Amino acid sequence: MLVVTRFLGRISVLCNMPEELLNNWQKKSAEHQKQYKQFLQRANKNTVLKQLPGLHEEAFSKIDCLQCANCCKKYSPRFKTPDIKRISRHLKMRESEFIDTYLKVDEEGDFVAKSAPCPFLGADNYCSIYEQRPSDCHRFPYTDEDVLIKRQQLTLKNSTFCPITYYVLEKLIVNKRENQ
């Protein structure tokens, strides 16, 4: 089944995603924040962790990140020291030049992109440094690791702009109901 939806003013085609789950996902995510918070607080960590790899793969098989790129358009990853070294080397820049050109220090003391959208995001939603991207980008949206449970506020925030995080949370809750 093909589902067509309007997302950020663009027409997106998401294959094989159940229409009822996809329909108005951003609105549903906003409405389900309290439910997600309760689930994350009460969930059996081991039970959830066992489900994550499969749900992560399922979500990525149904949702095309290149049709969205909200993470790159609205938020910045942390650029850790190894990321800065690797990316600046790739761009043939001195680390200090890379930092001065692209980064700033946020409220938490982390290096983040100076601008949004990310300066490495192309008009086609492809990343110009994809193979060298920061580890936060590589790991995002953390739906296959314990960050989903350990950093609950981050998961809740991610569910409001990332359809993959939304999808995984919804499926976890459905699975919990079915197994009770």
C-alpha positions as CSV (number, residue, x, y, z in Angstrom):
1,M,0.0,0.0,0.0
2,L,1.2,3.5,-0.8
3,V,0.3,6.3,1.4
4,V,0.6,9.9,0.3
5,T,0.7,12.7,2.8
6,R,1.6,16.4,3.0
7,F,4.6,16.9,5.3
8,L,6.3,20.3,5.7
9,G,4.5,21.5,2.6
10,R,5.9,18.6,0.5
11,I,4.2,15.6,-0.8
12,S,5.7,12.5,0.8
13,V,5.2,8.9,-0.2
14,L,5.6,6.4,2.6
15,C,5.3,2.8,1.5
16,N,3.6,0.1,3.4
17,M,2.9,2.2,6.5
18,P,-0.5,1.6,7.9
19,E,-2.6,4.6,6.9
20,E,-4.3,4.9,10.3
21,L,-0.9,5.2,12.0
22,L,0.5,7.7,9.5
23,N,-2.6,9.9,9.1
24,N,-2.0,13.1,11.0
25,W,1.0,11.6,12.8
26,Q,2.3,15.0,14.0
27,K,-1.0,15.9,15.6
28,K,-1.3,12.4,17.1
29,S,2.2,12.7,18.5
30,A,1.4,16.0,20.2
31,E,-1.8,14.5,21.7
32,H,0.1,11.3,22.8
33,Q,3.0,13.0,24.7
34,K,1.5,12.2,28.1
35,Q,0.9,8.6,27.1
36,Y,4.5,8.3,25.7
37,K,5.9,9.8,28.9
38,Q,4.0,7.3,31.1
39,F,5.0,4.4,28.9
40,L,8.7,5.4,29.0
41,Q,8.7,5.8,32.7
42,R,6.9,2.5,33.4
43,A,8.3,0.3,30.6
44,N,10.3,-2.8,31.3
45,K,13.6,-1.8,29.9
46,N,14.7,-5.3,28.8
47,T,11.3,-6.0,27.1
48,V,11.6,-2.7,25.2
49,L,15.3,-3.2,24.3
50,K,14.5,-6.6,22.8
51,Q,11.9,-5.0,20.5
52,L,13.9,-2.0,19.3
53,P,16.1,-3.5,16.6
54,G,13.1,-5.0,14.8
55,L,10.9,-1.9,15.2
56,H,13.8,0.3,14.1
57,E,14.3,-1.7,10.9
58,E,10.5,-1.8,10.3
59,A,10.2,2.0,10.7
60,F,13.2,2.7,8.4
61,S,11.7,0.3,5.8
62,K,8.5,2.3,5.7
63,I,9.7,5.9,6.2
64,D,12.1,7.7,3.8
65,C,14.2,10.2,5.8
66,L,15.0,12.1,2.6
67,Q,11.3,13.1,2.3
68,C,11.5,14.6,5.8
69,A,15.0,15.8,7.0
70,N,13.3,17.6,10.0
71,C,16.3,16.7,12.1
72,C,18.6,18.5,9.8
73,K,16.3,21.4,9.1
74,K,15.4,22.3,12.6
75,Y,17.9,20.9,15.0
76,S,21.6,20.5,15.3
77,P,23.6,17.5,16.5
78,R,26.4,17.8,19.0
79,F,29.7,18.0,17.3
80,K,32.1,16.1,19.6
81,T,35.9,16.3,19.3
82,P,36.3,13.2,17.1
83,D,33.5,14.6,14.8
84,I,35.3,17.9,14.5
85,K,38.6,16.3,13.7
86,R,37.1,13.9,11.2
87,I,34.9,16.5,9.4
88,S,37.5,19.2,9.3
89,R,40.1,16.7,7.9
90,H,37.5,15.7,5.2
91,L,36.9,19.3,4.3
92,K,40.6,20.1,4.3
93,M,40.2,22.7,7.0
94,R,42.0,23.4,10.2
95,E,39.8,22.4,13.2
96,S,39.7,26.0,14.5
97,E,38.6,27.2,11.0
98,F,35.9,24.6,10.9
99,I,34.7,25.6,14.4
100,D,34.8,29.3,13.5
101,T,33.0,28.8,10.2
102,Y,30.2,26.3,11.2
103,L,29.9,25.9,14.9
104,K,28.8,27.7,18.1
105,V,28.7,26.6,21.7
106,D,25.2,26.0,23.1
107,E,23.7,26.4,26.5
108,E,25.0,23.0,27.6
109,G,28.5,23.7,26.5
110,D,28.4,21.5,23.4
111,F,29.4,22.5,19.9
112,V,26.4,22.7,17.6
113,A,25.8,24.1,14.1
114,K,25.6,27.9,13.9
115,S,22.7,27.8,11.5
116,A,19.5,25.9,10.7
117,P,19.1,24.1,8.5
118,C,22.4,22.3,8.9
119,P,25.0,23.9,6.6
120,F,25.7,20.4,5.1
121,L,22.1,19.7,4.1
122,G,21.5,20.1,0.4
123,A,18.3,21.2,-1.3
124,D,17.6,17.6,-2.1
125,N,17.8,16.7,1.6
126,Y,21.1,14.8,1.1
127,C,24.0,15.4,3.5
128,S,27.1,16.6,1.8
129,I,29.3,15.0,4.5
130,Y,27.1,11.9,5.0
131,E,30.1,9.5,5.3
132,Q,31.8,11.8,7.8
133,R,28.7,13.1,9.6
134,P,28.7,13.6,13.4
135,S,28.0,10.5,15.5
136,D,24.7,12.1,16.8
137,C,23.5,12.1,13.2
138,H,24.7,8.6,12.5
139,R,22.8,7.4,15.6
140,F,19.6,9.5,15.2
141,P,16.8,8.9,16.0
142,Y,18.2,6.5,18.6
143,T,15.3,4.1,18.1
144,D,17.6,1.0,18.1
145,E,19.4,1.8,21.4
146,D,18.8,2.3,25.1
147,V,18.8,6.1,24.6
148,L,15.1,5.8,23.8
149,I,14.5,4.8,27.5
150,K,17.4,6.5,29.2
151,R,16.9,10.0,27.7
152,Q,13.1,10.2,27.9
153,Q,12.9,14.0,27.3
154,L,14.9,13.6,24.2
155,T,12.7,10.8,23.0
156,L,9.6,12.8,23.6
157,K,11.0,15.8,21.7
158,N,12.1,13.6,18.9
159,S,8.6,12.1,18.6
160,T,7.2,15.5,17.8
161,F,9.3,16.0,14.6
162,C,10.6,12.6,13.6
163,P,8.1,10.2,12.1
164,I,10.4,7.2,12.9
165,T,10.5,8.0,16.6
166,Y,6.7,8.4,16.5
167,Y,6.2,5.1,14.7
168,V,8.5,3.2,17.1
169,L,6.7,4.6,20.2
170,E,3.3,3.8,18.8
171,K,4.3,0.3,17.9
172,L,5.8,-0.3,21.4
173,I,2.6,0.8,23.0
174,V,0.5,-1.4,20.7
175,N,2.8,-4.3,21.4
176,K,2.5,-3.7,25.2
177,R,-1.3,-3.7,25.0
178,E,-1.4,-6.9,22.9
179,N,0.9,-8.7,25.3
180,Q,-1.1,-7.8,28.5
